[in-house]
């Protein structure tokens, strides 16, 4: 379920970018787009942490350590 929400957030960000570029881009619309992208990026990051149960930068350590243990 969480992965579907993350995918949906990515599509919504893409739709907002396309909408801003397709319609007359103004400074105000670009600032609003920037705010929307920041909020959705934060939500995506938070959901990723909830789903994985660890910080994104800890993923690499978990993949490297098991290979050291088996050696």
Steps between C-alpha positions, in 0.01 A plus 500: 500500500780741590680438170180586310473827692864582419438432132190717509698786655758473222228520236345802671836681506548426129147620423561826690825560311332438164207721598730785601704479181197457269316801643660841494790464748520793737716558805201438725412168335865389518516586870179309565637205304821510705300491822286211379807304392669560838193384693453190285870417517482518880194275498672250271808498721288448813306215340823333385635510855174352631495221242867401528533561873842666458657812356578487127874539558499194732393273213853484359648398837252212533590370153876514564510353852344157420772434242766575760341257745505212253868552416 
